Amino acid sequence: MNDNKYLTVSILTQYLKHKFDTDEHLRCVFIKGEISNFKSHTSGHLYFSIKDENSKINAVMFSNNARKLNFKPIDGAKVLVMGRISIYEATGNYQIYVEEMLEDGVGNLYIAYEKLKAKLLKEGLFDKNHKLKIPKIPKKIGVITASTGAAIKDITSTIKRRFPICEVLLFPSLVQGENASYDIVKNIKKAENYNLDLLIIGRGGGSIEDLWPFNEEIVARAIYECNIPTISAVGHEIDYTIADFVADMRAPTPTGAAEMAVPNIKDLENFINNLKIRLNEGINKKANYLKLYLDSIKNSYAIKNPLIMYENKKQKLDILTDNLNKVLVKKYDSAKNELKILKNNYILNNPKLLYKDKIIELNNLIEKLELINPLGILKRGYSLTYKKGKLINSVNDLKINENILIKLHDGEISAKVIDKS
């Protein structure tokens, strides 16, 4: 029996797992349901099932993701989870590997948050290359937040305490509710006209619904397009909004934003004092060095005996003069010898030799020209016959009674054709 067509369980499971892992629709799945069979392992991993009225799916949440939970999962809790679907090869069961989990009730907002985050990430709104550099010592800072509340108080008091010479401009804005996102965008555009060094955008803590205006796409794009370096300061340290990812810097709290925005004036004073000390030390060190250098020049033997410098230069000039004279004499002798050689040259003393060969060559050329000269041929008894100025080469070119001209070496004869043979 041919058993090559039969697969092992391992190979089939591996094949199915590969299909699950390469299916883009299963890489990021959002599921809602009820927790059952919950177990928290000593390793920190969580094992449970998620079920509804008709079905259930096994789930595992590893410790690195479980540590991010802000609630304690229990059996019967209704949750919203996000993760990837794959097969556990040991049992052949498919399960969801949970990356994030929320208590049901804020699920729709969370899904919208993740979708917008993925979209803007793909478009490059979170790229570090686009982010502006936060100034170290800003002179004027704008703050977009509610005019009443803890956020503006924390920001202004922190800046006043740390760096009181910095000017703070408040752009009162709605930071919660249906129209808050539009108001935030309007104030971002407005702030660009005030020559600010830095812009802080944020509010205090709250629920995900309270913070939602900072997750709106129009706010994200307004921050991205803003020409002022921007710090996002929304909620508490555990809160993350879309604005945090788009801004040039994220602060965990409004107070943290103020601390990041300005230096501590006492630290600056200490820094300036240290610079002053280092500058004075540098100046003194340079002055001492120059003083020692000047003393070394003043005490040098040449300065104390200036005639020595003159004598050295004079001696050097004499040496150079002697060398120059030697070179000139050598050049003169060489030119004199060359002239003597030319004067004694045999050809110069016998100039006829220069053109004797040329005369012989010229006579040879004349003889060759005489040989091909047509007049020379005529002298040997030949003649040339013309009709109407055209040289006749054949009797066929002539007719009876035509006039012709016969040219001899010493003259011409006019004749008429009376016969052709």
WOGI-V293227 format. One record per residue. N is the residue number from 0. RES is the residue in three letters. PSI is psi in whole degrees, 0 to 359 (999 if undefined). BURIAL is # if it has 9 or more other C-alpha atoms within 8 Angstrom, else .. D_CENTER is the distance of its C-alpha to the mean C-alpha in whole Angstrom. Layout:
BEGIN
n:N res:RES psi:PSI burial:BURIAL d_center:D_CENTER
n:N res:RES psi:PSI burial:BURIAL d_center:D_CENTER
END
This chain:
BEGIN
n:0 res:MET psi:135 burial:. d_center:66
n:1 res:ASN psi:111 burial:. d_center:62
n:2 res:ASP psi:15 burial:. d_center:60
n:3 res:ASN psi:337 burial:. d_center:57
n:4 res:LYS psi:353 burial:. d_center:56
n:5 res:TYR psi:134 burial:. d_center:56
n:6 res:LEU psi:152 burial:. d_center:53
n:7 res:THR psi:160 burial:. d_center:53
n:8 res:VAL psi:322 burial:. d_center:53
n:9 res:SER psi:316 burial:. d_center:50
n:10 res:ILE psi:318 burial:. d_center:48
n:11 res:LEU psi:317 burial:# d_center:49
n:12 res:THR psi:318 burial:# d_center:47
n:13 res:GLN psi:321 burial:# d_center:44
n:14 res:TYR psi:314 burial:. d_center:44
n:15 res:LEU psi:322 burial:# d_center:45
n:16 res:LYS psi:319 burial:# d_center:42
n:17 res:HIS psi:320 burial:. d_center:39
n:18 res:LYS psi:317 burial:. d_center:40
n:19 res:PHE psi:314 burial:# d_center:40
n:20 res:ASP psi:336 burial:# d_center:37
n:21 res:THR psi:359 burial:. d_center:35
n:22 res:ASP psi:114 burial:. d_center:36
n:23 res:GLU psi:336 burial:. d_center:34
n:24 res:HIS psi:343 burial:. d_center:36
n:25 res:LEU psi:359 burial:# d_center:38
n:26 res:ARG psi:332 burial:# d_center:34
n:27 res:CYS psi:101 burial:# d_center:35
n:28 res:VAL psi:137 burial:# d_center:38
n:29 res:PHE psi:125 burial:# d_center:40
n:30 res:ILE psi:142 burial:. d_center:44
n:31 res:LYS psi:144 burial:# d_center:46
n:32 res:GLY psi:197 burial:# d_center:50
n:33 res:GLU psi:137 burial:# d_center:52
n:34 res:ILE psi:137 burial:# d_center:51
n:35 res:SER psi:160 burial:# d_center:54
n:36 res:ASN psi:41 burial:. d_center:55
n:37 res:PHE psi:136 burial:# d_center:53
n:38 res:LYS psi:128 burial:. d_center:52
n:39 res:SER psi:114 burial:. d_center:50
n:40 res:HIS psi:156 burial:. d_center:50
n:41 res:THR psi:337 burial:. d_center:50
n:42 res:SER psi:346 burial:. d_center:46
n:43 res:GLY psi:350 burial:# d_center:45
n:44 res:HIS psi:149 burial:# d_center:44
n:45 res:LEU psi:132 burial:# d_center:46
n:46 res:TYR psi:131 burial:# d_center:48
n:47 res:PHE psi:181 burial:# d_center:50
n:48 res:SER psi:154 burial:# d_center:51
n:49 res:ILE psi:127 burial:# d_center:50
n:50 res:LYS psi:158 burial:# d_center:52
n:51 res:ASP psi:201 burial:. d_center:54
n:52 res:GLU psi:334 burial:. d_center:57
n:53 res:ASN psi:336 burial:. d_center:57
n:54 res:SER psi:169 burial:. d_center:54
n:55 res:LYS psi:158 burial:. d_center:52
n:56 res:ILE psi:137 burial:# d_center:49
n:57 res:ASN psi:149 burial:# d_center:49
n:58 res:ALA psi:147 burial:# d_center:46
n:59 res:VAL psi:138 burial:# d_center:44
n:60 res:MET psi:112 burial:# d_center:42
n:61 res:PHE psi:161 burial:# d_center:40
n:62 res:SER psi:325 burial:# d_center:41
n:63 res:ASN psi:330 burial:. d_center:37
n:64 res:ASN psi:327 burial:# d_center:37
n:65 res:ALA psi:330 burial:# d_center:41
n:66 res:ARG psi:342 burial:. d_center:40
n:67 res:LYS psi:352 burial:. d_center:38
n:68 res:LEU psi:139 burial:# d_center:41
n:69 res:ASN psi:19 burial:. d_center:43
n:70 res:PHE psi:165 burial:. d_center:46
n:71 res:LYS psi:113 burial:. d_center:49
n:72 res:PRO psi:141 burial:. d_center:49
n:73 res:ILE psi:162 burial:. d_center:53
n:74 res:ASP psi:136 burial:# d_center:55
n:75 res:GLY psi:348 burial:. d_center:55
n:76 res:ALA psi:136 burial:# d_center:52
n:77 res:LYS psi:128 burial:# d_center:51
n:78 res:VAL psi:164 burial:# d_center:47
n:79 res:LEU psi:124 burial:# d_center:44
n:80 res:VAL psi:153 burial:# d_center:41
n:81 res:MET psi:133 burial:# d_center:38
n:82 res:GLY psi:194 burial:# d_center:37
n:83 res:ARG psi:150 burial:# d_center:37
n:84 res:ILE psi:132 burial:# d_center:40
n:85 res:SER psi:180 burial:# d_center:41
n:86 res:ILE psi:135 burial:# d_center:44
n:87 res:TYR psi:111 burial:# d_center:45
n:88 res:GLU psi:329 burial:# d_center:47
n:89 res:ALA psi:325 burial:. d_center:49
n:90 res:THR psi:344 burial:. d_center:51
n:91 res:GLY psi:8 burial:. d_center:50
n:92 res:ASN psi:143 burial:. d_center:49
n:93 res:TYR psi:150 burial:# d_center:46
n:94 res:GLN psi:167 burial:# d_center:45
n:95 res:ILE psi:131 burial:# d_center:42
n:96 res:TYR psi:103 burial:# d_center:40
n:97 res:VAL psi:129 burial:# d_center:40
n:98 res:GLU psi:325 burial:# d_center:36
n:99 res:GLU psi:146 burial:# d_center:38
n:100 res:MET psi:133 burial:# d_center:41
n:101 res:LEU psi:154 burial:# d_center:43
n:102 res:GLU psi:139 burial:# d_center:46
n:103 res:ASP psi:146 burial:# d_center:47
n:104 res:GLY psi:329 burial:. d_center:47
n:105 res:VAL psi:16 burial:# d_center:44
n:106 res:GLY psi:316 burial:# d_center:42
n:107 res:ASN psi:320 burial:. d_center:41
n:108 res:LEU psi:321 burial:# d_center:39
n:109 res:TYR psi:318 burial:. d_center:38
n:110 res:ILE psi:316 burial:# d_center:37
n:111 res:ALA psi:321 burial:. d_center:36
n:112 res:TYR psi:313 burial:# d_center:33
n:113 res:GLU psi:321 burial:. d_center:32
n:114 res:LYS psi:315 burial:. d_center:31
n:115 res:LEU psi:321 burial:# d_center:30
n:116 res:LYS psi:315 burial:# d_center:27
n:117 res:ALA psi:320 burial:. d_center:26
n:118 res:LYS psi:310 burial:. d_center:26
n:119 res:LEU psi:326 burial:# d_center:23
n:120 res:LEU psi:316 burial:# d_center:22
n:121 res:LYS psi:326 burial:. d_center:21
n:122 res:GLU psi:348 burial:. d_center:20
n:123 res:GLY psi:13 burial:. d_center:17
n:124 res:LEU psi:346 burial:# d_center:19
n:125 res:PHE psi:1 burial:# d_center:19
n:126 res:ASP psi:135 burial:. d_center:15
n:127 res:LYS psi:332 burial:. d_center:15
n:128 res:ASN psi:337 burial:. d_center:11
n:129 res:HIS psi:342 burial:. d_center:14
n:130 res:LYS psi:139 burial:# d_center:16
n:131 res:LEU psi:153 burial:. d_center:17
n:132 res:LYS psi:132 burial:. d_center:18
n:133 res:ILE psi:125 burial:# d_center:22
n:134 res:PRO psi:144 burial:# d_center:24
n:135 res:LYS psi:323 burial:. d_center:26
n:136 res:ILE psi:81 burial:. d_center:29
n:137 res:PRO psi:146 burial:# d_center:29
n:138 res:LYS psi:331 burial:# d_center:32
n:139 res:LYS psi:124 burial:# d_center:32
n:140 res:ILE psi:134 burial:# d_center:32
n:141 res:GLY psi:145 burial:# d_center:33
n:142 res:VAL psi:123 burial:# d_center:34
n:143 res:ILE psi:108 burial:# d_center:35
n:144 res:THR psi:181 burial:# d_center:38
n:145 res:ALA psi:143 burial:# d_center:41
n:146 res:SER psi:338 burial:# d_center:43
n:147 res:THR psi:144 burial:. d_center:46
n:148 res:GLY psi:172 burial:. d_center:45
n:149 res:ALA psi:330 burial:. d_center:44
n:150 res:ALA psi:308 burial:# d_center:40
n:151 res:ILE psi:325 burial:# d_center:41
n:152 res:LYS psi:316 burial:. d_center:43
n:153 res:ASP psi:318 burial:# d_center:41
n:154 res:ILE psi:309 burial:# d_center:38
n:155 res:THR psi:319 burial:# d_center:40
n:156 res:SER psi:322 burial:. d_center:42
n:157 res:THR psi:316 burial:# d_center:39
n:158 res:ILE psi:317 burial:# d_center:37
n:159 res:LYS psi:321 burial:# d_center:41
n:160 res:ARG psi:318 burial:. d_center:42
n:161 res:ARG psi:321 burial:# d_center:38
n:162 res:PHE psi:74 burial:# d_center:37
n:163 res:PRO psi:342 burial:# d_center:40
n:164 res:ILE psi:355 burial:. d_center:39
n:165 res:CYS psi:136 burial:# d_center:36
n:166 res:GLU psi:135 burial:. d_center:37
n:167 res:VAL psi:126 burial:# d_center:37
n:168 res:LEU psi:127 burial:. d_center:37
n:169 res:LEU psi:132 burial:# d_center:38
n:170 res:PHE psi:91 burial:# d_center:38
n:171 res:PRO psi:133 burial:# d_center:40
n:172 res:SER psi:151 burial:# d_center:39
n:173 res:LEU psi:136 burial:# d_center:41
n:174 res:VAL psi:12 burial:# d_center:39
n:175 res:GLN psi:141 burial:# d_center:42
n:176 res:GLY psi:179 burial:. d_center:43
n:177 res:GLU psi:320 burial:. d_center:43
n:178 res:ASN psi:4 burial:. d_center:41
n:179 res:ALA psi:319 burial:# d_center:39
n:180 res:SER psi:319 burial:# d_center:36
n:181 res:TYR psi:323 burial:# d_center:37
n:182 res:ASP psi:322 burial:# d_center:38
n:183 res:ILE psi:315 burial:# d_center:35
n:184 res:VAL psi:317 burial:# d_center:32
n:185 res:LYS psi:319 burial:. d_center:35
n:186 res:ASN psi:331 burial:# d_center:34
n:187 res:ILE psi:314 burial:# d_center:30
n:188 res:LYS psi:321 burial:# d_center:30
n:189 res:LYS psi:319 burial:. d_center:33
n:190 res:ALA psi:334 burial:# d_center:32
n:191 res:GLU psi:348 burial:# d_center:29
n:192 res:ASN psi:7 burial:. d_center:31
n:193 res:TYR psi:15 burial:. d_center:32
n:194 res:ASN psi:49 burial:. d_center:30
n:195 res:LEU psi:150 burial:# d_center:29
n:196 res:ASP psi:336 burial:# d_center:27
n:197 res:LEU psi:149 burial:# d_center:27
n:198 res:LEU psi:127 burial:# d_center:29
n:199 res:ILE psi:128 burial:# d_center:30
n:200 res:ILE psi:125 burial:# d_center:31
n:201 res:GLY psi:191 burial:# d_center:34
n:202 res:ARG psi:175 burial:# d_center:38
n:203 res:GLY psi:187 burial:# d_center:40
n:204 res:GLY psi:170 burial:. d_center:41
n:205 res:GLY psi:183 burial:. d_center:42
n:206 res:SER psi:172 burial:. d_center:43
n:207 res:ILE psi:327 burial:. d_center:40
n:208 res:GLU psi:321 burial:. d_center:42
n:209 res:ASP psi:323 burial:# d_center:42
n:210 res:LEU psi:358 burial:# d_center:38
n:211 res:TRP psi:326 burial:# d_center:37
n:212 res:PRO psi:332 burial:# d_center:36
n:213 res:PHE psi:2 burial:# d_center:33
n:214 res:ASN psi:5 burial:# d_center:32
n:215 res:GLU psi:144 burial:# d_center:33
n:216 res:GLU psi:321 burial:. d_center:30
n:217 res:ILE psi:327 burial:# d_center:30
n:218 res:VAL psi:317 burial:# d_center:30
n:219 res:ALA psi:314 burial:# d_center:27
n:220 res:ARG psi:325 burial:# d_center:25
n:221 res:ALA psi:319 burial:# d_center:27
n:222 res:ILE psi:318 burial:# d_center:25
n:223 res:TYR psi:321 burial:# d_center:22
n:224 res:GLU psi:352 burial:. d_center:22
n:225 res:CYS psi:136 burial:# d_center:23
n:226 res:ASN psi:9 burial:. d_center:22
n:227 res:ILE psi:135 burial:# d_center:24
n:228 res:PRO psi:132 burial:# d_center:22
n:229 res:THR psi:137 burial:# d_center:25
n:230 res:ILE psi:128 burial:# d_center:27
n:231 res:SER psi:129 burial:# d_center:29
n:232 res:ALA psi:80 burial:# d_center:32
n:233 res:VAL psi:121 burial:# d_center:34
n:234 res:GLY psi:210 burial:# d_center:37
n:235 res:HIS psi:181 burial:# d_center:38
n:236 res:GLU psi:328 burial:. d_center:36
n:237 res:ILE psi:350 burial:. d_center:36
n:238 res:ASP psi:131 burial:. d_center:35
n:239 res:TYR psi:130 burial:. d_center:32
n:240 res:THR psi:168 burial:# d_center:31
n:241 res:ILE psi:324 burial:# d_center:28
n:242 res:ALA psi:326 burial:# d_center:28
n:243 res:ASP psi:321 burial:# d_center:27
n:244 res:PHE psi:329 burial:. d_center:24
n:245 res:VAL psi:325 burial:# d_center:23
n:246 res:ALA psi:160 burial:# d_center:23
n:247 res:ASP psi:336 burial:# d_center:21
n:248 res:MET psi:145 burial:# d_center:23
n:249 res:ARG psi:132 burial:# d_center:27
n:250 res:ALA psi:144 burial:# d_center:30
n:251 res:PRO psi:331 burial:# d_center:33
n:252 res:THR psi:165 burial:# d_center:35
n:253 res:PRO psi:320 burial:# d_center:36
n:254 res:THR psi:318 burial:# d_center:37
n:255 res:GLY psi:324 burial:# d_center:34
n:256 res:ALA psi:317 burial:# d_center:32
n:257 res:ALA psi:322 burial:# d_center:34
n:258 res:GLU psi:324 burial:# d_center:34
n:259 res:MET psi:330 burial:. d_center:30
n:260 res:ALA psi:323 burial:# d_center:30
n:261 res:VAL psi:150 burial:# d_center:32
n:262 res:PRO psi:164 burial:# d_center:32
n:263 res:ASN psi:123 burial:. d_center:36
n:264 res:ILE psi:330 burial:# d_center:38
n:265 res:LYS psi:321 burial:. d_center:40
n:266 res:ASP psi:322 burial:. d_center:37
n:267 res:LEU psi:318 burial:# d_center:35
n:268 res:GLU psi:316 burial:. d_center:39
n:269 res:ASN psi:320 burial:. d_center:39
n:270 res:PHE psi:316 burial:. d_center:35
n:271 res:ILE psi:320 burial:. d_center:36
n:272 res:ASN psi:320 burial:. d_center:40
n:273 res:ASN psi:320 burial:. d_center:38
n:274 res:LEU psi:320 burial:. d_center:36
n:275 res:LYS psi:316 burial:. d_center:39
n:276 res:ILE psi:314 burial:. d_center:41
n:277 res:ARG psi:322 burial:. d_center:38
n:278 res:LEU psi:315 burial:. d_center:38
n:279 res:ASN psi:318 burial:. d_center:42
n:280 res:GLU psi:320 burial:. d_center:42
n:281 res:GLY psi:318 burial:. d_center:39
n:282 res:ILE psi:315 burial:. d_center:41
n:283 res:ASN psi:319 burial:. d_center:44
n:284 res:LYS psi:317 burial:. d_center:43
n:285 res:LYS psi:318 burial:. d_center:42
n:286 res:ALA psi:316 burial:. d_center:45
n:287 res:ASN psi:320 burial:. d_center:47
n:288 res:TYR psi:315 burial:. d_center:45
n:289 res:LEU psi:325 burial:. d_center:46
n:290 res:LYS psi:315 burial:. d_center:49
n:291 res:LEU psi:321 burial:. d_center:50
n:292 res:TYR psi:318 burial:. d_center:48
n:293 res:LEU psi:317 burial:. d_center:50
n:294 res:ASP psi:320 burial:. d_center:53
n:295 res:SER psi:325 burial:. d_center:53
n:296 res:ILE psi:315 burial:. d_center:52
n:297 res:LYS psi:324 burial:. d_center:56
n:298 res:ASN psi:3 burial:. d_center:57
n:299 res:SER psi:151 burial:. d_center:56
n:300 res:TYR psi:324 burial:. d_center:59
n:301 res:ALA psi:321 burial:. d_center:58
n:302 res:ILE psi:319 burial:# d_center:58
n:303 res:LYS psi:337 burial:. d_center:61
n:304 res:ASN psi:72 burial:. d_center:63
n:305 res:PRO psi:333 burial:. d_center:61
n:306 res:LEU psi:334 burial:. d_center:63
n:307 res:ILE psi:321 burial:. d_center:62
n:308 res:MET psi:318 burial:# d_center:59
n:309 res:TYR psi:316 burial:. d_center:61
n:310 res:GLU psi:319 burial:. d_center:63
n:311 res:ASN psi:318 burial:. d_center:60
n:312 res:LYS psi:321 burial:. d_center:58
n:313 res:LYS psi:317 burial:. d_center:62
n:314 res:GLN psi:320 burial:. d_center:62
n:315 res:LYS psi:322 burial:. d_center:59
n:316 res:LEU psi:320 burial:. d_center:60
n:317 res:ASP psi:319 burial:. d_center:63
n:318 res:ILE psi:316 burial:. d_center:61
n:319 res:LEU psi:321 burial:. d_center:59
n:320 res:THR psi:317 burial:. d_center:62
n:321 res:ASP psi:317 burial:. d_center:63
n:322 res:ASN psi:319 burial:. d_center:60
n:323 res:LEU psi:317 burial:. d_center:60
n:324 res:ASN psi:320 burial:. d_center:64
n:325 res:LYS psi:318 burial:. d_center:64
n:326 res:VAL psi:317 burial:. d_center:61
n:327 res:LEU psi:317 burial:. d_center:63
n:328 res:VAL psi:318 burial:. d_center:66
n:329 res:LYS psi:318 burial:. d_center:64
n:330 res:LYS psi:318 burial:. d_center:63
n:331 res:TYR psi:313 burial:. d_center:66
n:332 res:ASP psi:320 burial:. d_center:68
n:333 res:SER psi:317 burial:. d_center:65
n:334 res:ALA psi:322 burial:. d_center:66
n:335 res:LYS psi:319 burial:. d_center:70
n:336 res:ASN psi:320 burial:. d_center:70
n:337 res:GLU psi:318 burial:. d_center:68
n:338 res:LEU psi:320 burial:. d_center:70
n:339 res:LYS psi:320 burial:. d_center:73
n:340 res:ILE psi:318 burial:. d_center:72
n:341 res:LEU psi:319 burial:. d_center:71
n:342 res:LYS psi:326 burial:. d_center:75
n:343 res:ASN psi:6 burial:. d_center:76
n:344 res:ASN psi:135 burial:. d_center:75
n:345 res:TYR psi:321 burial:. d_center:77
n:346 res:ILE psi:318 burial:. d_center:76
n:347 res:LEU psi:325 burial:# d_center:76
n:348 res:ASN psi:346 burial:. d_center:79
n:349 res:ASN psi:75 burial:. d_center:80
n:350 res:PRO psi:335 burial:. d_center:78
n:351 res:LYS psi:334 burial:. d_center:80
n:352 res:LEU psi:337 burial:. d_center:78
n:353 res:LEU psi:328 burial:# d_center:75
n:354 res:TYR psi:0 burial:. d_center:77
n:355 res:LYS psi:310 burial:. d_center:79
n:356 res:ASP psi:327 burial:. d_center:77
n:357 res:LYS psi:323 burial:. d_center:76
n:358 res:ILE psi:317 burial:. d_center:79
n:359 res:ILE psi:315 burial:. d_center:80
n:360 res:GLU psi:321 burial:. d_center:77
n:361 res:LEU psi:316 burial:. d_center:78
n:362 res:ASN psi:319 burial:. d_center:81
n:363 res:ASN psi:319 burial:. d_center:80
n:364 res:LEU psi:322 burial:. d_center:77
n:365 res:ILE psi:318 burial:. d_center:80
n:366 res:GLU psi:319 burial:. d_center:83
n:367 res:LYS psi:320 burial:. d_center:80
n:368 res:LEU psi:323 burial:. d_center:80
n:369 res:GLU psi:323 burial:. d_center:83
n:370 res:LEU psi:325 burial:. d_center:83
n:371 res:ILE psi:1 burial:. d_center:81
n:372 res:ASN psi:123 burial:. d_center:83
n:373 res:PRO psi:331 burial:. d_center:85
n:374 res:LEU psi:326 burial:. d_center:87
n:375 res:GLY psi:324 burial:# d_center:88
n:376 res:ILE psi:320 burial:# d_center:89
n:377 res:LEU psi:326 burial:# d_center:91
n:378 res:LYS psi:336 burial:# d_center:93
n:379 res:ARG psi:11 burial:. d_center:94
n:380 res:GLY psi:2 burial:. d_center:96
n:381 res:TYR psi:163 burial:. d_center:93
n:382 res:SER psi:165 burial:# d_center:92
n:383 res:LEU psi:136 burial:# d_center:90
n:384 res:THR psi:130 burial:# d_center:91
n:385 res:TYR psi:145 burial:# d_center:89
n:386 res:LYS psi:115 burial:# d_center:89
n:387 res:LYS psi:40 burial:. d_center:88
n:388 res:GLY psi:1 burial:. d_center:86
n:389 res:LYS psi:132 burial:. d_center:84
n:390 res:LEU psi:131 burial:. d_center:85
n:391 res:ILE psi:127 burial:# d_center:87
n:392 res:ASN psi:344 burial:. d_center:86
n:393 res:SER psi:150 burial:. d_center:89
n:394 res:VAL psi:338 burial:. d_center:92
n:395 res:ASN psi:347 burial:. d_center:91
n:396 res:ASP psi:356 burial:. d_center:89
n:397 res:LEU psi:156 burial:. d_center:92
n:398 res:LYS psi:158 burial:. d_center:95
n:399 res:ILE psi:140 burial:# d_center:99
n:400 res:ASN psi:8 burial:. d_center:100
n:401 res:GLU psi:142 burial:. d_center:96
n:402 res:ASN psi:138 burial:# d_center:96
n:403 res:ILE psi:165 burial:# d_center:94
n:404 res:LEU psi:125 burial:# d_center:93
n:405 res:ILE psi:124 burial:# d_center:94
n:406 res:LYS psi:122 burial:# d_center:92
n:407 res:LEU psi:178 burial:# d_center:94
n:408 res:HIS psi:336 burial:# d_center:93
n:409 res:ASP psi:16 burial:. d_center:95
n:410 res:GLY psi:189 burial:. d_center:95
n:411 res:GLU psi:154 burial:. d_center:95
n:412 res:ILE psi:129 burial:. d_center:98
n:413 res:SER psi:137 burial:. d_center:98
n:414 res:ALA psi:170 burial:. d_center:99
n:415 res:LYS psi:141 burial:# d_center:100
n:416 res:VAL psi:121 burial:# d_center:99
n:417 res:ILE psi:347 burial:. d_center:103
n:418 res:ASP psi:152 burial:. d_center:102
n:419 res:LYS psi:133 burial:. d_center:99
n:420 res:SER psi:999 burial:. d_center:100
END
